[in-house]
Amino acid sequence: MAIDAATVRKVARLARIAEPEERVEALAQELNGIMQWIEQLAEVDTDGVEPMTSVVAQALPLRADVVTDGGDAAVVTKNAPKSVDGFFVVPKVVE
């Protein structure tokens, strides 16, 4: 699949990315290089290879499924710099 300058312009417009006209052709070449690399990956024979989530096979540690009282808020917030009614008080970060 070849990506031309018109495709780059269309994708940039859809993504609302302002791309200078002199950069469009270079970007098309970069995207074509990425597409060639993806096509090269598609040629790898993966038959018989099991899907994995990590390169190291490991079992997840499991804890006993035991009903508890949920923890004590006073103990949890004891070392907090500031707490109110069992909740952490943090500085406002969003206006």
Secondary structure, 3 states (H helix, E strand, C coil): CCCCHHHHHHHHHHCCCCCCHHHHHHHHHHHHHHHHHHHHHHCCCCCCCCCCCCCCCCCCCCCCCCCCCCCCHHHHCCCCCCEECCEECCCCCCC
